[in-house]
């Protein structure tokens, strides 16, 4: 009973501190929250929470603020992640449904996440090595010039022009299209490239070799593996009171994409949202920063990670809901091609 009551007090402190940006006192807690106990009991509970390291007194103020340990208990004891409202879900769907390609959906996702959470949003481009081949299309621009189009499960599209030594008939082009799709469709990149290379000796002529070479070259293009998009840095302006401890190190980190990728961590599957608070992160200089992230990709296959980074004083339930919702919509976009 006492433990549940103290958890309620901690929850109230976290919520008030996030919303007011001011240390929270027992009097304010009793006035704002229906805790069902006297101010003296709340003061005793706060004393225990402070002794156990869940809250701390930042200066001579009578108020208390949550520690990393307090935020962690608060997040771990969330019974449910606050669902997005129907209006918010419609807004997300409308905003992302207008995307025309992968670059567009990544750009829109970053803007949307930063607007929903009022934090810095980070979206990693889908990792090429984890993708599978969805389809290969061969388009005859002239009888001796082909446009080779490689479509991946990530929504990424690669196009290559191939010049042929001899002309291809429509039937020969259809056979070639069937051959490369049989070899590559549904395979992960490495296996698809190997299968395509293995198909070359079985066919006489230059056309298959030229098409296979162009596809293998497209599959080995790793430009996107370390690419990320970042948005919402201006949101850090509202944390001016903690500029030196939280904002400055984070602004510097935004210039280093390798650091941001490590902050986001490995893509998690199954819609799980990962929350790393303060000192739990990999960089000591970012000990005042929290990360809320999840994996995204087609058919519950996590190909990359998206999330937000920001000072530890954040609305964790709302942020977790927004990150999860945007990831689901981006995954659906990739699923539908």
C-alpha positions in Angstrom: 0.0 0.0 0.0 2.8 2.4 1.0 4.8 1.5 -2.1 1.8 2.2 -4.4 1.2 5.5 -2.7 4.9 6.5 -3.1 4.7 5.5 -6.7 1.7 7.8 -7.1 3.6 10.6 -5.4 6.6 10.0 -7.8 4.3 9.9 -10.8 2.8 13.3 -9.7 6.3 14.8 -9.2 7.4 13.7 -12.7 4.2 15.0 -14.4 4.3 18.3 -12.6 8.0 18.9 -13.2 7.7 18.1 -16.9 4.7 20.4 -17.3 5.8 23.3 -15.0 9.6 23.1 -15.4 9.8 24.0 -11.7 10.9 21.9 -8.7 7.8 20.4 -7.1 6.9 20.9 -3.4 4.5 18.8 -1.3 2.0 21.7 -1.0 1.7 21.9 -4.8 1.3 18.1 -5.1 -1.6 18.0 -2.6 -3.3 20.9 -4.3 -3.0 19.5 -7.9 -3.4 15.8 -7.3 -6.0 13.8 -5.5 -3.5 11.7 -3.6 -6.0 11.0 -0.8 -3.5 11.6 2.1 -2.4 14.6 4.2 0.4 17.0 3.3 2.4 15.5 6.1 2.2 12.0 4.6 3.2 13.4 1.2 6.2 15.1 2.8 7.2 11.8 4.5 6.8 9.9 1.2 8.9 12.5 -0.6 11.6 12.1 2.1 11.6 8.3 1.5 11.8 8.8 -2.3 14.7 11.2 -1.9 16.5 8.8 0.5 16.1 6.0 -2.1 17.5 8.2 -4.9 14.3 8.7 -6.9 14.1 12.5 -6.4 16.5 15.1 -5.4 16.6 18.7 -4.2 18.4 20.7 -6.9 19.3 23.8 -4.7 17.9 25.6 -1.7 14.4 25.5 -3.3 11.9 23.6 -1.2 10.9 21.6 -4.3 12.2 18.3 -5.6 12.9 17.0 -9.1 13.1 13.4 -10.5 16.5 11.7 -10.9 17.4 9.3 -13.7 16.4 6.5 -11.3 13.0 8.2 -10.7 12.3 8.7 -14.4 13.3 5.0 -14.9 10.8 3.8 -12.3 8.1 6.1 -13.7 8.6 4.7 -17.3 8.9 1.1 -16.1 5.7 1.3 -14.1 3.6 2.8 -16.9 0.7 0.4 -17.2 0.0 1.5 -20.8 1.4 3.8 -23.3 -1.0 6.7 -23.8 -2.8 6.0 -27.2 -2.8 8.7 -29.8 -6.2 10.4 -30.1 -8.3 9.7 -33.3 -7.5 13.3 -34.5 -3.7 12.7 -34.0 -3.9 9.4 -35.8 -5.7 11.0 -38.7 -3.2 13.8 -38.8 -0.3 11.3 -38.9 -2.0 9.2 -41.7 -2.8 12.3 -43.8 0.7 13.7 -43.4 2.5 10.5 -44.3 0.1 9.2 -47.0 1.2 12.0 -49.2 4.8 10.7 -49.4 6.0 9.7 -52.9 9.2 7.8 -52.1 11.5 6.7 -49.3 13.4 10.1 -49.1 10.0 11.8 -48.8 8.6 9.5 -46.1 11.8 9.8 -44.1 11.7 13.6 -44.3 8.0 13.8 -43.5 8.6 11.4 -40.5 11.3 13.6 -39.0 9.1 16.7 -39.3 6.1 15.0 -37.9 7.9 13.4 -34.9 9.6 16.7 -34.0 6.2 18.5 -34.1 4.3 15.8 -32.1 6.9 15.5 -29.4 8.5 19.0 -29.4 11.9 17.2 -29.3 14.7 16.5 -31.7 13.6 13.7 -34.1 16.1 11.3 -35.7 15.2 8.8 -38.4 17.7 6.3 -39.8 17.4 5.3 -43.4 16.6 1.6 -43.8 19.8 -0.5 -43.9 20.4 -1.9 -47.3 22.1 -5.1 -46.1 18.9 -6.2 -44.2 16.5 -5.5 -47.2 15.1 -8.0 -49.5 14.4 -7.7 -53.3 10.7 -6.9 -53.9 10.9 -6.8 -57.7 13.2 -6.2 -60.7 11.7 -4.4 -63.7 13.4 -4.2 -67.1 12.1 -1.5 -69.5 13.2 -1.4 -73.1 13.9 2.3 -73.9 15.2 1.2 -77.3 15.9 -2.3 -78.6 19.5 -2.1 -77.4 19.1 0.1 -74.3 17.4 -1.1 -71.0 16.3 0.7 -67.9 16.9 -1.7 -65.0 14.8 -0.9 -61.9 15.5 -2.6 -58.6 12.8 -2.3 -55.9 13.7 -3.2 -52.3 11.5 -4.1 -49.3 12.6 -0.8 -47.7 10.9 1.2 -50.5 14.2 2.1 -51.9 14.4 2.2 -55.7 17.6 2.0 -57.7 17.7 2.6 -61.5 20.5 1.8 -63.9 20.8 2.3 -67.7 22.3 -0.7 -69.5 23.6 -0.5 -73.1 23.4 -3.8 -75.0 25.7 -5.0 -77.8 22.7 -6.5 -79.7 19.0 -5.8 -79.8 16.5 -7.8 -77.7 13.1 -8.9 -78.9 10.1 -8.6 -76.7 10.2 -12.3 -76.0 13.9 -12.3 -75.1 13.3 -9.3 -72.8 10.4 -11.2 -71.1 12.6 -14.2 -70.6 15.4 -12.1 -69.1 12.9 -10.3 -66.8 11.6 -13.7 -65.6 15.1 -15.1 -65.0 16.4 -12.2 -62.9 13.2 -12.1 -60.8 13.3 -15.9 -60.2 16.9 -15.5 -59.0 16.5 -12.4 -56.8 12.9 -11.7 -55.7 12.3 -12.3 -52.0 16.0 -12.8 -51.3 18.1 -10.6 -48.9 20.6 -8.5 -50.8 23.7 -10.7 -50.3 21.8 -13.9 -51.4 20.2 -12.1 -54.3 23.5 -10.9 -55.6 25.0 -14.4 -55.3 22.0 -16.0 -57.1 22.2 -13.4 -59.9 25.9 -14.1 -60.4 25.2 -17.8 -60.5 22.6 -17.4 -63.2 25.0 -15.8 -65.7 26.8 -19.0 -67.1 23.4 -20.6 -67.8 22.5 -18.1 -70.5 24.4 -17.3 -73.6 24.8 -13.7 -74.7 25.8 -10.4 -73.4 22.4 -9.1 -72.2 22.1 -11.2 -69.0 25.7 -10.4 -68.0 25.2 -6.7 -68.5 21.9 -6.7 -66.5 23.3 -8.8 -63.7 26.4 -6.6 -63.4 24.1 -3.5 -63.1 21.9 -5.1 -60.5 24.8 -6.4 -58.4 26.4 -2.9 -58.6 23.1 -1.4 -57.4 22.9 -3.9 -54.5 26.4 -3.1 -53.3 25.6 0.6 -53.1 25.8 1.2 -49.3 25.2 5.0 -49.4 22.1 4.7 -47.1 23.5 2.4 -44.5 24.7 5.2 -42.3 22.3 7.9 -43.4 20.0 9.6 -41.0 17.7 12.6 -41.1 17.4 15.0 -38.1 14.8 17.6 -37.4 13.5 19.8 -34.7 16.7 21.2 -33.2 14.9 24.5 -32.6 12.8 22.6 -30.0 15.9 22.6 -27.7 15.4 26.4 -27.2 12.7 25.8 -24.6 15.3 24.1 -22.4 17.4 27.2 -22.0 17.6 26.8 -18.2 19.7 23.6 -18.7 21.7 24.8 -21.7 25.2 23.9 -20.5 24.3 20.5 -19.0 21.8 19.2 -21.6 21.4 21.4 -24.7 25.0 22.2 -25.7 26.2 18.6 -25.7 23.2 17.5 -27.6 23.6 20.3 -30.2 27.2 19.1 -30.7 26.1 15.5 -31.0 23.6 16.4 -33.8 26.6 17.2 -36.0 27.9 13.6 -35.5 25.7 11.1 -37.2 27.7 8.1 -35.9 26.9 9.3 -32.4 23.2 9.7 -33.1 23.1 6.2 -34.6 24.7 4.8 -31.5 22.3 6.7 -29.4 19.3 5.3 -31.3 20.7 1.8 -30.8 19.8 -1.4 -32.6 16.4 -1.6 -34.2 13.9 -3.3 -32.0 11.3 -5.6 -33.5 7.7 -6.2 -32.6 6.8 -2.6 -32.0 8.8 -2.4 -28.7 9.7 1.1 -27.7 13.1 1.5 -26.0 13.7 4.3 -23.5 17.2 5.1 -22.4 17.4 7.8 -19.7 20.4 10.0 -18.8 23.4 7.9 -17.6 22.0 4.7 -19.2 23.1 6.0 -22.6 26.5 5.2 -24.2 28.0 8.7 -23.9 28.8 10.2 -20.5 28.8 13.8 -22.0 25.1 13.2 -22.9 24.2 12.1 -19.4 21.4 14.7 -19.3 19.8 13.3 -22.5 17.1 10.7 -22.9 16.4 8.6 -26.1 13.0 7.1 -27.0 13.3 4.9 -30.1 11.8 1.9 -31.9 12.5 -0.1 -35.1 10.5 0.1 -38.3 10.2 -1.9 -41.4 7.8 -4.0 -43.5 6.0 -7.0 -42.0 7.5 -6.5 -38.5 11.0 -6.7 -39.9 13.0 -4.0 -38.2 15.2 -2.5 -40.9 16.1 0.8 -39.2 15.4 2.9 -36.1 13.5 6.1 -35.5 13.0 8.1 -32.4 13.7 11.3 -30.5 16.5 12.6 -28.3 16.1 15.4 -25.8 16.8 16.5 -22.2 15.6 14.0 -19.5 12.8 16.3 -18.5 10.3 15.1 -21.2 6.8 13.8 -21.5 7.7 10.1 -21.7 4.2 8.6 -22.1 3.3 11.1 -24.9 6.7 10.7 -26.6 6.5 6.9 -26.5 3.1 6.9 -28.1 4.2 9.3 -30.8 7.3 7.3 -31.7 5.4 4.1 -31.8 2.6 5.5 -33.9 4.9 7.1 -36.5 6.9 3.9 -36.7 3.8 1.9 -37.4 2.7 4.3 -40.2 6.2 4.3 -41.8 6.2 0.5 -41.6 2.8 0.4 -43.3 4.1 2.7 -46.1 7.0 0.3 -46.7 4.8 -2.7 -46.6 2.5 -1.3 -49.2 5.4 -0.3 -51.4 
